[in-house]
Amino acid sequence: MAKTRAIIKRLKAVKNIRKITRTMELIATARFKKAMDRASEAAAYTRKLSEIVADLSQADMTLSHPLLQAHETEKNCVLLILTSNRGLCGGYNSGILKQAVQRIREAKDVDQNLSLEVSGKRGLNFLRFQQYEFERSFSHFEDKPRFDEVDVLASRYIELFVNGKIDRLDVAYMQFDSASRQHPTVETLLPIGKLITESTTETTSTRKVEYEFLPSAGEILQELVPTSFKARLFKCFLDAAVSEQIFRRVAMKAATENASEMVGDLSQLYNRARQSQITSELAEIIGGAAALE
């Protein structure tokens, strides 16, 4: 009797866990759809800005911007690590942190002064556990990052880069390609010249675009280049948000399926234990009846 009670107790616990993981899966699915819409819209906007900046860089213009120019040396660098505040999202954080550690080792090998800044409690706990020194930490970015929050970071990075206090800015995050493909990466955002990808360069090399500037090319460039950087940094946060929900949805789905499988095994084990108990009780009754005859 005690064995069947233990099985029933465990069975109820597993069913409760299954309800929780199923609910978390549904919540992650709903958040994923909203985050994906924001990321897709931002991707189109950022792509167009990158194309315009690439066109301007290919054009025969004497204009320039400090954010477009690489410094002579890359002595002082910043690495921004984007992780999650909560767990239960599979290998999301581990993949990002692995790329971040690799970048830290590369900076150490070439004797770069790499300042670490981390967003998310999971990344913060990892750096503390590994005893890495970091300059700043952020935990207010959730699954719906706002542009005004990212704009504060971007403006500070722009000021540091223009004043020569930093020579390079890298961001370690989970890049969102599609609903079925995400991969951790470390991307260089400053100087902006490195943002022009090979695909963008191929596109610009096959066409000649002529622009008419109003009020002037210099004023437009002064506004366009910082906007392009801010949009790219904001897209990194959006990619991280949607990728986190995808990883959490997959992890919770797998947990729900495992719980369902365990419920089936425990139900079968309970039926066998109950059958054995009933058989034993019948044998005792028959034995007692035979002794009375």
Buried (B, 14 or more C-beta within 10 A) or exposed (E): EEEBEEBBEBBEEBBEBBEEBBEBBEBBBEBBEBBBEBBBEBBEBBBEBBBBBBBBBBBEEEBEBBBBEEBEEBEBBBBBBBBBBEEBBBEBBEBBBEBBBEBBEEBEEEEBEBBBBBBBBBBBBBBEEEEBEBEEBBEEBBBEBEBEBBEEBBEEBBEBBBEEEBBBBBBBBBBBEEEEEBEBBBBBBBBBBBBBEEEBEEBBEEEEEEEEEEEEBBEBBBEBBBBBBBBBBBBBBBBBBBBBBBBBBBBBBEBBEBBBEBBEEBEEBBEEBBEEEEEEEEEEEEEEEEEEE
